[in-house]
Amino acid sequence: MAIDKIRVSIGSASVLGLYESERFKDSPTTCYLMTYKEGHCTANCGFCPQARESESSIELLSRVSWPIFSFKEFLTKLNYLPPNKKFKRICIQTLNYFQNFQDLTEIIPQIKKNSEIPISVAIPPMSKEKLEQLRSFGVERIGIALDAATPEIFENIKGKKVKSSYNWETHLQNLKDALEIFPEGLVTTHLIVGLGETSKEILELISDLHKLKIKVSLFAFMPIKGTKLENLHRPKLITFRKIQLGRYLLINELKKLSDFTFNNNGDIIKFNLNKRDLWNIISNTDAFLTSGCPGCNRPYYTSRPSGPTYNYPRNLTNNEKEDVFESLINLVQKI
């Protein structure tokens, strides 16, 4: 086994017993791993601490710390994890570097030997042959992050404008390639709210991706010191809430884009929805929880535990439900 090191998110490491700390406010229900390499990723995404030119800590991905551990020790801890702590999923974040695919071909089979927990892999674009190999190794779900809501924003934050090799067309084509290899519903992309897009632009993209059968997960932009975008502000919470609600309605095919009213700035000013429907969505669905693969809750990945909470990592309390309802009530019909 050539792989000897792996990064594990601090929350996952705590559950595994690799890291001793005070109890986290909300524990992760997915075990989050990251491939290990010396130094930064070869890509140069403007929001990412792992970016090639980032001056952030090499241990960070978003605001979460990912310490290095022995891969062998990780496997042992995973194998002997008590049933009451068992993860619902394992998710491997794959940095962009020459050896990344080879590392995955060693990491995944070793995990499969020690665990039956379903595996998701978040990767930069890879060839169809490599996607097929990942599927054959037992990867259940694949994620290729667009992050940006438009080709122009993509170029500005993770393409040529930041001296990165990524481009919109390649990412989108790779997602379509993955659809030919992984069963329906098992291909995911992530979008970041707050990179300069309008609500209309991101919801139009969500609608288009849903029609392609690509699952869409949402993050709120989190400025990290040392990254190119460290001075960009977080999105307004109400903006994120509107997009969460819009996404839920679109992907569950409860509404179409024509049911949303946008102003000239592309902001949502009305949903074709009544108060009762809004309350039922807030109370009885996962619309405002972390979106992603089943079992993924990413606690405080882009929110501080002190708040405000953009993606809830667990069911909302009654007070939280009322807060979300009050924030959106003026956007729905009275009846």
Sequence and secondary structure as in RCSB ss.txt:
>XXXX:A:sequence
MAIDKIRVSIGSASVLGLYESERFKDSPTTCYLMTYKEGHCTANCGFCPQARESESSIELLSRVSWPIFSFKEFL
TKLNYLPPNKKFKRICIQTLNYFQNFQDLTEIIPQIKKNSEIPISVAIPPMSKEKLEQLRSFGVERIGIALDAAT
PEIFENIKGKKVKSSYNWETHLQNLKDALEIFPEGLVTTHLIVGLGETSKEILELISDLHKLKIKVSLFAFMPIK
GTKLENLHRPKLITFRKIQLGRYLLINELKKLSDFTFNNNGDIIKFNLNKRDLWNIISNTDAFLTSGCPGCNRPY
YTSRPSGPTYNYPRNLTNNEKEDVFESLINLVQKI
>XXXX:A:secstr
    EEEE HHHHHHHTSS  S  SS  SEEEEE   SS  SS  TT TTSTT  S TTEETTEE  EEEHHHHH
HHHHT  GGG  SEEEEE   STTHHHHHHHHHHHHHHH  S EEEE S   HHHHHHHHHTT  EEE   BSSS
HHHHHHHHSGGGT S  HHHHHHHHHHHHTTS TT EEEEEEETSS  HHHHHHHHHHHHHTT EEEEEE    T
TSTTTTS    HHHHHHHHHHHHHHHTTS  GGGEEE TTS EEEES BHHHHHHHHHHSSTTB  SSTT   TT
SSS TTS  SSBSS   HHHHHHHHHHHGGGSB  
